[in-house]
Amino acid sequence: MVDVLSCPTPVLQDINLDTDMNPKRETPASILIIGAGVFGLSTALALTKRPELASSSITVLDRSPEAGVFPSRDASSIDSSRIIRADYADPAYAALASEAQVHWRQTSPTSLGGEGRYTESGFILGADSEPLVRDDGSPTGLAYAKKSWVNAMALAHKEGRPLSSIRVLKNSWSIGVVSGTGGEFAYWGYMNTASGWADAEASMKWFYERVTATGRVTFINGTAESLETDESSRKVTGARLKDGTTLSADLVVVAAGAWTPTLVDLSSQAVATGQILGYMDITEQEQKRLDKIPVMLNVSTGLFVIPPRNRVLKIARHAYGYLNPKPVSKPPLGIPGTKAPEMVSQPITHLDDANLSIPPDAEKILREGLQKMIPWPELKDRPFSRTRLCWYTDTTTGDWLIDYHPYWQGLFIATGGSGHAFKFLPVIGEKIVDAITGKCSEELRRKWQWRSTESEIIATEDGSRGGKPGLILEDEMKK
Ligand SMILES: Cc1cc2nc3c(=O)[nH]c(=O)nc-3n(C[C@H](O)[C@H](O)[C@H](O)COP(=O)(O)OP(=O)(O)OC[C@H]3O[C@@H](n4cnc5c(N)ncnc54)[C@H](O)[C@@H]3O)c2cc1C
């Protein structure tokens, strides 16, 4: 390993990944956050709370085309619903989610969970009958579900909740009964009454209003096209916008979700994958019948259903997703001496193409999944009123990427949500600012650091994903 500070043109394997790129902890006079999703907005609020940053200016830039709308309506953080659970196979995320749940459970009208933003509906986490380990050694959905159950029990004990709040469902029949729909959608699972779901769009709006109320943060509508650098000092100095203007800052935090790899070369770190959702209109009577169902997720198939609201039922799939490799107009900022990627998987959303649909096979998968979870004949052939491709920023382990860039000073990356970061909205910013200011615990710092792996294909192998890795969106659309 070489010392990165004295190496003019390092190659990736030469970089000491433990090197701290802000060793002096100089207080940045200006901070630019690119992206107003969960990562960016939560960071902005946490920055306003730190006394040592009281005189730093904070700017949030988002490509949202609508003035005053942050984040953009096609951001991953915007949707009708997101699951809020501490049901994780990894105890570190279970513990952090439990911290976040304290905020979600505050349900006075002015609190995060109020006015229907959070509903503790209960949650069935299920899996198919399968071995615990795949041939390649990675965990299966069943392994994920069993570990998650152990962690959920430990949390119930720690939080002083009765252990009966978590109920093992040892066969598909019990799952069908507890689901309330008759849906025998998994072979083994458990019901956790202390989990639920959030209205994602309403929660983000509440959070945005919180951030603006501090009076500390300037929001700008605009798209960063590239990062500005001073090569002699190896420093990122700001961002150049599509309209030709430049925003300068001492510290640039790139929290651009699935768009991050188009700005910073994350070839060995994270990749944008498109995930499928279907929304179905239901009748008032059907809404009443489904009012009290829990959230249902099968981690072997990745399929999940969230209880409906306003007569719209949502089904989605937590999968390996689709890659959308496209040439980049400007190469993302990488490490000098390494080859810049010519093609980067990048999001395409309903804002790029109002008629965007999902691959025909995907629609079939959602329909079959819905029938397993809600096996009602009247829903079997009902068309989806709307479908959506929503973009994950996936890492190989499902761990986030929250770290200084290993080469460029003044550049901090906060992304890699891997399809599970929404629930952390009230706490993730504090962790990101801890990492910026060097106060992150050693365990979390190591978990979220720039990775030394150079995987050929990035596919999240944490046991929670359905489908097949490596599918190309364009090919699947043609089928
Ligand atoms: C289908 C789906 C289901 C999910 N379900 C759950 C769930 O049930 N529970 C859960 O906890 N999590 C869930 N997640 C994951 C969670 O929603 C994401 O991890 C989280 O929202 C990611 O936040 P983000 O800030 O990284 O990205 P985003 O919310 O996408 O925000 C990034 C922002 O950056 C902006 N931006 C991008 N490029 C630029 C640029 N060049 N210049 C300026 N601005 C830019 C974008 O406009 C966007 O607003 C789900 C995600 C999806 C897609």
The ligand as a Tripos MOL2 file, in Angstrom:
@<TRIPOS>MOLECULE
LIG
   53    58     1     0     0
SMALL
NO_CHARGES

@<TRIPOS>ATOM
      1 C1        -39.1050    0.3000   -5.5440 C.3       1 LIG1
      2 C2        -38.3890    0.6790   -4.2880 C.ar      1 LIG1
      3 C3        -38.8540    0.1930   -3.0860 C.ar      1 LIG1
      4 C4        -38.1780    0.4920   -1.9000 C.ar      1 LIG1
      5 N1        -38.6880    0.0480   -0.7310 N.ar      1 LIG1
      6 C5        -38.0990    0.4140    0.4350 C.ar      1 LIG1
      7 C6        -38.7000    0.0640    1.6540 C.ar      1 LIG1
      8 O1        -39.7820   -0.5540    1.6740 O.2       1 LIG1
      9 N2        -38.0960    0.4690    2.8060 N.ar      1 LIG1
     10 C7        -36.9260    1.1610    2.8030 C.ar      1 LIG1
     11 O2        -36.4080    1.4850    3.8730 O.2       1 LIG1
     12 N3        -36.3360    1.5190    1.6360 N.ar      1 LIG1
     13 C8        -36.9020    1.1670    0.4680 C.ar      1 LIG1
     14 N4        -36.3470    1.5430   -0.7200 N.ar      1 LIG1
     15 C9        -35.0370    2.1830   -0.7280 C.3       1 LIG1
     16 C10       -35.0690    3.6640   -0.4800 C.3       1 LIG1
     17 O3        -36.1990    4.2510   -1.0680 O.3       1 LIG1
     18 C11       -33.7670    4.2300   -1.0230 C.3       1 LIG1
     19 O4        -32.6620    3.5280   -0.4590 O.3       1 LIG1
     20 C12       -33.6060    5.7070   -0.7060 C.3       1 LIG1
     21 O5        -34.7890    6.4090   -0.9850 O.3       1 LIG1
     22 C13       -32.4460    6.2500   -1.5110 C.3       1 LIG1
     23 O6        -32.3110    7.6170   -1.2560 O.3       1 LIG1
     24 P1        -31.2280    8.4710   -2.0310 P.3       1 LIG1
     25 O7        -31.1690    9.7730   -1.3590 O.co2     1 LIG1
     26 O8        -29.9820    7.6860   -2.1580 O.co2     1 LIG1
     27 O9        -31.7580    8.5750   -3.5330 O.3       1 LIG1
     28 P2        -32.9360    9.4040   -4.1900 P.3       1 LIG1
     29 O10       -34.1250    9.4330   -3.3300 O.co2     1 LIG1
     30 O11       -33.1080    8.8910   -5.5670 O.co2     1 LIG1
     31 O12       -32.3720   10.8760   -4.2280 O.3       1 LIG1
     32 C14       -31.3660   11.2700   -5.1080 C.3       1 LIG1
     33 C15       -31.6870   12.6670   -5.5780 C.3       1 LIG1
     34 O13       -30.5580   13.1430   -6.2960 O.3       1 LIG1
     35 C16       -31.0220   13.9510   -7.3450 C.3       1 LIG1
     36 N5        -29.9680   13.9860   -8.3720 N.ar      1 LIG1
     37 C17       -29.4930   12.9460   -9.0700 C.ar      1 LIG1
     38 N6        -28.5340   13.3290   -9.9180 N.ar      1 LIG1
     39 C18       -28.3940   14.6540   -9.7590 C.ar      1 LIG1
     40 C19       -27.5760   15.6270  -10.3670 C.ar      1 LIG1
     41 N7        -26.6840   15.2840  -11.3030 N.pl3     1 LIG1
     42 N8        -27.7200   16.9150  -10.0010 N.ar      1 LIG1
     43 C20       -28.6260   17.2620   -9.0620 C.ar      1 LIG1
     44 N9        -29.4360   16.3730   -8.4430 N.ar      1 LIG1
     45 C21       -29.3220   15.0890   -8.7760 C.ar      1 LIG1
     46 C22       -32.2630   13.2390   -7.8250 C.3       1 LIG1
     47 O14       -33.1040   14.1280   -8.5140 O.3       1 LIG1
     48 C23       -32.8570   12.7270   -6.5200 C.3       1 LIG1
     49 O15       -33.8280   13.6190   -6.0340 O.3       1 LIG1
     50 C24       -37.0050    1.2720   -1.9310 C.ar      1 LIG1
     51 C25       -36.5490    1.7850   -3.1440 C.ar      1 LIG1
     52 C26       -37.2370    1.5090   -4.3160 C.ar      1 LIG1
     53 C27       -36.7140    2.0550   -5.6040 C.3       1 LIG1
@<TRIPOS>BOND
     1     1     2 1
     2     2     3 ar
     3     2    52 ar
     4     3     4 ar
     5     4     5 ar
     6     4    50 ar
     7     5     6 ar
     8     6     7 ar
     9     6    13 1
    10     7     8 2
    11     7     9 ar
    12     9    10 ar
    13    10    11 2
    14    10    12 ar
    15    12    13 ar
    16    13    14 ar
    17    14    15 1
    18    14    50 ar
    19    15    16 1
    20    16    17 1
    21    16    18 1
    22    18    19 1
    23    18    20 1
    24    20    21 1
    25    20    22 1
    26    22    23 1
    27    23    24 1
    28    24    25 2
    29    24    26 1
    30    24    27 1
    31    27    28 1
    32    28    29 2
    33    28    30 1
    34    28    31 1
    35    31    32 1
    36    32    33 1
    37    33    34 1
    38    33    48 1
    39    34    35 1
    40    35    36 1
    41    35    46 1
    42    36    37 ar
    43    36    45 ar
    44    37    38 ar
    45    38    39 ar
    46    39    40 ar
    47    39    45 ar
    48    40    41 1
    49    40    42 ar
    50    42    43 ar
    51    43    44 ar
    52    44    45 ar
    53    46    47 1
    54    46    48 1
    55    48    49 1
    56    50    51 ar
    57    51    52 ar
    58    52    53 1
@<TRIPOS>SUBSTRUCTURE
     1 LIG1         1 GROUP 0 **** ****
